[in-house]
Amino acid sequence: MAEFTTATLQPGQIESNDQGERIGRSAGGRLVQLRRRRADRGFVVTVDAEPRSEVPAEVLTLEWSAANSAFDRLMHEY
């Protein structure tokens, strides 16, 4: 799997690797990442920010479409 280069990501920019995992920098400058879980089935989406009551900082899901939706939401909300 190819490694991501996060140092050059600009706000709003998203990169994907060959397995569909994604990383981006939100409009607010936060790093958002969607990756496959290693120990369990499914996907994890995280943002490098303190969680807020209305928007979590981590989402675990078994569904690829739900993971992509969570990634898009965190890119927008943070």
Buried (B, 14 or more C-beta within 10 A) or exposed (E): EEEBEEEEBEEEEBBEEEEEBBBBBBEEEBBBBBBBEEEEEEBBBBBBBEEEEEBBBEBBBEEEEBBBBBBBBBBEBB
